């Protein structure tokens, strides 16, 4: 009894398989892959390459009738459209500078999705012992229980490093949280940021940029929880004696405290200050259906609240310049080409570069190889059968 195909049938079958696969492959390979669901608004107009924003100095491309860019003193700043990601103007946008507590935007993007707000936690001594000297505090006390929502109020409103420490421990620890923050930054296309202290406290080697902070602020606006926390002006925080006390948002553009006029349409997002970073701010505002995000890093003027006035002038300019400037870059330009997965803690502390997904060209090659292999096996069986019959 002979098993297998004749050599002629094997070659014919293989040829048919290969021809069919190769005929299909070019058509399938040319099929569109679709827009990244993480990018709102679908495809965008052509924009300059990312290298433009890496240049020093102010980058802007005005059309006729565009208002002049305001004269601000910040070492670095950026104005972008929060919906499209188009950068309207920037100054030293990728200059790496200490971020202070504006880094808490990345902290929240990383940790918020994995800690349910209603969870209660009793704080231990070890969770607070690493808080840096001179840190801003909300008043977390060891031995007392707080909800995760309480702690986030402490982070967003009071910029409390004590609350950030506890949340980081709940997220797996201080160093693990720092590594996960860097991984999150890379997925978002923020490559200027290096995290050493997740709360933004000054640490050697810890830097970010106006570009990266705008990326974080924009991403935060897509989160319901983040948006709610960053725009909250006042909340109650549990006190040691069982009575809550009020805390107010230290973002003066939002609260209007210390004589700073609140900005019309302001959403938040986060302010910061350290002696090394100076004053920093990521702010967003919405007017007439348009949302802008602005980053201001380390104004060189003397006023303690000038960071808010410089942000105000940049927001005013951005709304006035709508439709009158060509974009100079995009907050999506440096994103990972792979679609980001759900916001959950990474399995590994170090970032993992995603590999390319198999597409039709690879599938065609595999199928063709399989057909050739099948034909070869069939032919070998045929020849073996013929030799056996002859013997």
C-alpha positions in Angstrom: 0.0 0.0 0.0 1.4 3.4 -1.0 0.8 6.4 1.2 1.3 10.0 0.0 1.0 12.0 -3.2 2.7 11.5 -6.4 5.6 13.8 -7.1 3.6 15.6 -9.8 0.6 16.0 -7.5 2.8 17.3 -4.6 4.4 19.9 -6.8 1.1 21.0 -8.3 -0.5 21.3 -4.8 2.4 23.2 -3.5 2.5 25.5 -6.4 -1.3 26.2 -6.0 -0.9 27.0 -2.3 2.1 29.3 -2.9 0.5 31.1 -5.8 -2.7 31.7 -3.8 -0.8 33.0 -0.7 1.4 35.3 -2.8 -1.6 36.6 -4.7 -3.3 37.5 -1.4 -0.3 38.9 0.4 0.2 42.2 -1.4 -3.4 43.1 -1.1 -3.6 42.3 2.6 -0.3 44.0 3.3 -1.5 47.2 1.7 -4.6 47.3 3.9 -4.7 50.2 6.3 -3.8 49.5 10.0 -6.2 52.1 11.4 -5.6 55.1 13.7 -4.2 54.7 17.2 -7.2 54.7 19.5 -5.1 56.7 22.0 -5.0 59.7 19.6 -8.3 61.6 19.6 -9.6 63.2 16.5 -8.2 60.6 14.1 -5.6 61.5 11.4 -4.1 65.0 11.6 -2.7 67.4 9.1 0.9 67.2 8.1 3.2 68.7 10.8 6.9 69.4 10.9 9.3 66.7 12.1 10.0 66.3 15.8 13.5 67.8 15.3 12.0 71.3 15.1 11.0 71.3 18.8 14.4 70.0 19.7 16.0 73.3 18.5 16.8 76.0 21.1 14.9 79.2 21.3 11.3 80.0 20.5 9.7 78.0 17.7 6.5 79.4 16.1 5.1 79.5 12.6 2.7 82.5 12.4 0.3 83.1 9.5 -0.8 86.5 8.5 -2.6 88.3 11.3 -1.2 86.0 14.0 -0.6 87.7 17.4 2.9 88.0 18.6 4.2 85.4 21.1 4.2 87.0 24.6 7.5 87.9 26.2 8.0 85.4 29.0 11.0 84.7 31.2 10.6 80.9 31.7 13.6 78.8 30.8 11.2 76.5 28.9 7.6 76.6 27.9 5.1 75.1 25.5 1.5 75.7 24.2 -0.5 72.9 22.6 -4.0 72.0 21.6 -5.1 69.3 24.0 -7.5 67.6 21.5 -5.2 67.3 18.5 -1.9 67.3 20.3 -0.6 70.0 17.9 2.1 72.2 19.4 1.3 75.9 18.6 4.6 77.2 20.0 7.4 76.3 22.3 10.6 77.6 23.8 13.4 75.1 24.6 10.6 72.6 24.6 12.9 69.5 25.2 15.3 71.2 27.6 15.8 68.8 30.5 15.0 70.6 33.8 14.0 69.6 37.3 10.2 69.3 37.3 9.3 69.7 41.0 5.8 68.6 41.8 4.6 68.8 38.2 6.1 65.3 38.1 3.1 64.2 40.1 1.1 64.3 36.9 3.1 61.3 35.7 2.8 59.7 39.2 -0.9 60.0 38.9 -1.1 58.6 35.4 0.9 55.6 36.6 -0.8 54.9 40.0 -4.3 56.2 39.7 -5.6 53.3 37.5 -4.5 50.6 39.9 -5.7 51.8 43.3 -9.5 51.9 43.8 -10.6 55.2 45.4 -12.7 53.6 48.1 -9.8 51.4 49.5 -8.9 52.2 53.1 -5.4 51.9 54.4 -3.8 52.4 57.8 -0.5 54.3 57.4 2.6 52.8 59.0 5.7 54.6 60.3 7.9 53.0 57.5 5.7 54.5 54.8 6.4 58.0 56.0 10.0 57.9 57.0 11.4 58.7 53.5 9.6 62.0 53.1 12.2 64.7 52.2 13.0 67.6 54.5 11.0 70.7 53.7 8.5 68.8 51.6 5.0 70.1 51.2 2.7 68.0 53.4 -1.1 67.4 53.7 -0.9 66.0 57.2 -0.9 62.2 56.8 -0.3 60.5 60.2 0.9 57.1 61.0 -1.6 54.8 62.6 -4.5 56.6 61.0 -6.7 55.1 58.2 -7.3 57.0 54.9 -9.1 56.2 51.8 -7.2 56.3 48.5 -9.4 59.2 47.5 -8.3 61.1 50.6 -4.7 60.5 49.7 -5.2 61.7 46.1 -6.8 64.9 47.4 -3.6 65.3 49.4 -1.5 64.9 46.3 -3.4 67.1 43.9 -4.5 69.9 46.2 -1.8 70.1 48.8 1.0 68.5 46.7 1.5 66.4 49.8 4.7 64.3 49.5 3.5 62.3 52.6 0.3 61.2 50.7 2.5 60.4 47.6 4.8 58.2 49.7 1.9 56.1 51.0 0.3 55.7 47.5 3.7 54.7 46.1 4.0 52.0 48.8 0.5 50.7 47.9 1.7 50.6 44.3 4.6 48.3 45.1 7.2 50.5 46.6 9.2 53.7 45.9 11.7 52.3 43.4 9.1 50.1 41.7 6.9 53.2 41.2 9.8 55.2 39.8 10.5 52.5 37.3 6.9 52.2 36.3 6.6 55.9 35.8 9.5 55.9 33.4 8.0 53.0 31.5 4.7 55.0 31.3 6.5 58.0 30.1 8.2 56.1 27.3 4.9 54.6 26.1 3.5 58.2 25.9 6.5 59.4 23.9 8.1 61.4 26.7 11.8 60.7 26.5 13.2 63.6 28.4 11.9 62.4 31.8 14.1 60.5 34.3 12.4 59.7 37.6 14.4 59.4 40.8 11.8 60.6 43.3 8.2 60.0 42.2 6.8 62.9 44.2 9.0 65.4 42.4 11.3 66.1 45.3 14.8 67.3 44.1 17.0 64.3 43.4 20.2 64.1 41.3 19.5 63.1 37.7 15.7 63.8 38.0 14.6 65.8 35.0 11.7 66.4 32.7 10.8 68.9 30.0 8.0 71.3 29.0 7.2 68.9 26.1 7.0 65.8 28.4 5.0 67.6 31.1 2.5 68.8 28.4 2.2 65.1 27.3 1.4 64.0 30.8 -1.1 66.8 31.4 -2.9 66.1 28.2 -3.0 62.4 28.9 -4.4 63.2 32.4 -7.3 65.1 30.9 -8.5 61.9 29.3 -8.9 60.3 32.7 -12.1 61.0 34.5 -10.5 60.6 37.9 -7.4 62.7 37.1 -9.6 65.5 35.6 -11.8 65.5 38.7 -8.9 65.7 41.1 -6.9 68.3 39.3 -9.8 70.7 39.0 -10.9 70.4 42.6 -10.5 73.7 44.5 -11.2 72.5 48.0 -11.8 69.2 49.9 -11.9 67.9 53.4 -9.0 65.8 54.8 -9.3 63.5 57.8 -7.7 64.9 60.9 -6.1 63.1 63.8 -8.9 63.9 66.2 -11.5 62.5 63.9 -12.6 65.9 62.6 -11.8 66.7 58.9 -10.1 70.0 58.0 -10.3 71.8 54.7 -7.5 71.8 52.2 -7.2 74.1 49.1 -5.6 73.6 45.8 -2.3 75.4 45.7 -2.7 76.1 41.9 -3.5 79.8 42.1 -4.9 80.0 38.6 -7.6 77.6 39.9 -8.1 78.8 43.4 -7.5 82.5 43.0 -5.5 82.6 46.3 -2.7 85.1 47.1 -4.1 87.8 44.9 -3.8 85.7 41.7 -6.9 86.2 39.5 -8.4 82.8 38.5 -8.2 82.1 34.8 -11.5 81.9 33.0 -12.1 78.3 31.8 -9.2 76.9 33.7 -9.2 73.1 34.3 -6.1 72.6 36.5 -3.6 70.7 36.3 -0.5 70.8 38.6 1.9 73.3 40.0 5.2 72.8 41.7 8.2 74.4 43.4 11.6 73.4 44.8 14.7 75.5 45.3 16.4 73.6 42.5 13.5 73.6 40.0 12.1 77.0 40.7 8.4 77.4 40.0 6.8 75.0 37.5 3.3 74.7 36.2 1.2 72.5 33.9 -2.1 74.2 33.2 -5.1 73.6 30.9 -8.1 75.8 30.1 -11.1 75.5 27.8 -12.8 78.3 25.9 -15.3 78.2 23.0 -14.9 74.4 22.5 -11.1 74.5 22.4 -8.8 73.1 25.2 -5.2 74.2 25.5 -2.5 72.8 27.7 0.5 75.0 28.7 3.7 74.2 30.5 5.9 76.8 32.2 9.2 75.9 33.8 11.3 78.1 36.0 10.5 81.8 35.2 13.5 84.0 35.7 11.6 87.0 37.1 11.5 87.7 40.8 7.8 87.4 41.6 6.8 84.2 43.5 3.6 83.9 41.4 4.9 85.0 38.0 4.7 81.4 36.8 0.9 81.9 36.8 1.0 85.2 35.0 3.3 83.8 32.3 1.0 80.8 31.9 -2.0 83.2 31.7 -0.3 85.2 28.9 0.6 82.0 27.0 -3.0 80.7 27.3 -4.4 84.1 26.1 -2.0 83.9 23.2 -2.9 80.3 22.3 -6.7 81.1 22.2 -6.1 84.2 20.1 -3.7 82.4 17.8 -6.2 79.6 17.0 -6.2 79.0 13.3 -3.5 81.6 12.7 -0.4 79.6 13.3 1.0 76.4 11.7 1.9 73.7 14.3 5.5 73.3 15.1 5.2 69.8 16.4 2.9 67.2 18.0 2.5 65.7 21.4 1.9 62.4 19.7 5.1 62.6 17.6 7.3 60.4 19.8 4.7 57.9 21.0 5.4 54.2 20.8 4.2 52.8 17.5 2.6 50.0 19.3 -0.9 50.6 20.7 -0.6 51.0 24.5 -2.2 48.3 26.6 -4.5 48.9 29.6 -3.2 51.0 32.5 -2.1 48.3 34.9 1.2 47.8 36.8 4.0 46.5 34.6 5.1 42.9 35.3 8.7 44.0 35.2 10.3 47.1 36.8 12.2 48.0 33.6 10.5 49.2 30.5 9.9 46.5 27.9 10.2 47.6 24.2 7.2 46.1 22.4 8.1 44.0 19.3 6.4 44.4 15.9 3.1 42.6 15.4 3.1 39.9 12.8 1.4 41.1 9.6 0.3 39.7 6.3 3.8 39.7 4.7 5.1 37.5 7.5 2.0 35.3 7.3 2.5 34.9 3.6 6.1 33.8 4.0 5.2 31.3 6.7 2.3 29.8 4.6 4.5 29.6 1.6 7.3 27.8 3.5 4.7 25.4 4.9 3.4 24.6 1.4 7.0 23.9 0.2 7.7 21.8 3.2 4.5 19.8 2.7 5.4 19.2 -0.9 8.9 18.0 0.0 7.6 15.6 2.5 5.1 14.2 0.1 7.8 13.7 -2.6 10.1 12.0 -0.1 7.4 9.5 0.9 6.6 8.8 -2.8 10.3 8.1 -3.6 10.6 5.9 -0.5 7.5 3.9 -1.6 8.9 3.4 -5.1 12.2 2.1 -3.7 10.4 -0.3 -1.4 8.4 -1.6 -4.3 11.5 -2.1 -6.4 13.2 -4.1 -3.6 
